[in-house]
Amino acid sequence: MEKKSSEKLKLKRKKEKKTKKEPELAVVAVSKAEAAILKSLKSEFEVKTSKIKKFADEIPWTLDFFHKGLQFITGGFPGGIFAEIHGPSQCGKSYVMMEIGAACIKAGGWYLQADIERAYKKRIGTKLGLEGQTRFAKTKERNMQKLFKMMQKFVLKIRKYDKDCPIVLGVDSFNPLQINETMKELEAEMKKLESTDAKVTAKDVKGYSAMRKNAAFSDLMRDFIQFIEEQKVTFLLLNQSRTKHGIMFGDKRTTNCDDIIQFYASLRLRGSLGAKIKPTKDSKKIIGRKVYWECTKSRHPDIQPFMKTETEIIYKEGIRPYSGLADLLNVEEVIKLMNVDVPAAKKNTTKKVKGFKHGKKKLPLTEFNDYVDANPVLLEIPE
């Protein structure tokens, strides 16, 4: 009898466990009002958080910069973001963008360049490996609305057949872009300005057209940002920097549409011109220029912003990949620049030359490039 009763109790407990519903974690230890709100919003809340995690926590792909210093301060060029490279004229913005496009094609991806400023040259394209590539497309469309539609079509056609390959969309540059603005709209706005007591000047017309252009870009970017995240595409925009007048304190440098771009962009690189490069000190011939780059904004989880590096652009060669890297690693305390002893021409004698120290090794700077290639640990993302 006792065995039968114990078996009946076990069966009852099993039935109770099956019928009992487990309490929801979100409803425990909250008020009735909060529980009712959470129940009504539970399905929408779960869908939204899953979408955010999908695109925020996972980087679909990353392209490496050819220049080792730019790679160090940015951690690479990630996919699914909007990036901006801005700086003065002749600082190498177009060349850096074409290098990124070449890296994308080498990784098996596609590259579309809106060459509005006609900066693309066949000589540079053949050197970087872009000329003759089937995965490289070019357009000279200036209209902003038409260009954004063209870029969307380009991406969607590729994504029909390949959903994971890298895609880079480059626009060179923001300044010559135009918007759909009819003469009737301009005439109506001019009549409004003329109806006021103030005198209408050329500055008023320029200011109005710039405001319209910035507003159009902001409207397009609201939907385009979501599009590039969903399609795992990187949108790269080049922009010109200029100097503000009448500013006594603070940074005088600004860019076109700066107030809007700085919020949308996930990566911003700012270039500034340095000294001219000559083959010898006494030579009057200029073969290149030094450019200083600063990562003013980065959403990379392991990169701190406002890191700086130096590059050397040689007009016939391009950007030297190791230029300025030793100084950057010295600032970040990865290596230590110092004078080292090397064997001299005479036997059993030494002379001091510029060198570096890494761990227990002391080597001259002439061996720096080979040492970096042999020890890629030096270029790991800084903590």
Protein Blocks (a to p, Z undefined) as FASTA:
>chain_A
ZZmmmmmmmmmmmmmmmmpccddfklgopafklmmmmmmmmmmmmmmmmmmmmmmmpcfb
acddfblklmmmnopaaehiacdddddehilmmmmmmmmmmmmmmnopacddddfkopac
fklmmmnomgopakbccdfbfblklmmmmmmmmmmmmmmmomkbccddddddfklpccdd
dfklmmmmmmmmmmpmbdcdfklmmmmmmmmmmmmmmmmmmmmmmmmmmnopacdddddd
dddehiagdjfbdcehklmmmmmpmbdcdddddddddfbfklmbdfbdcdddddfbccbf
kbcehiacdddddfknopcfkgoklmmmmmnomaccdddddddfbehiacddddddehjb
ccdfklmmmmmmmmmmlmgccZZ
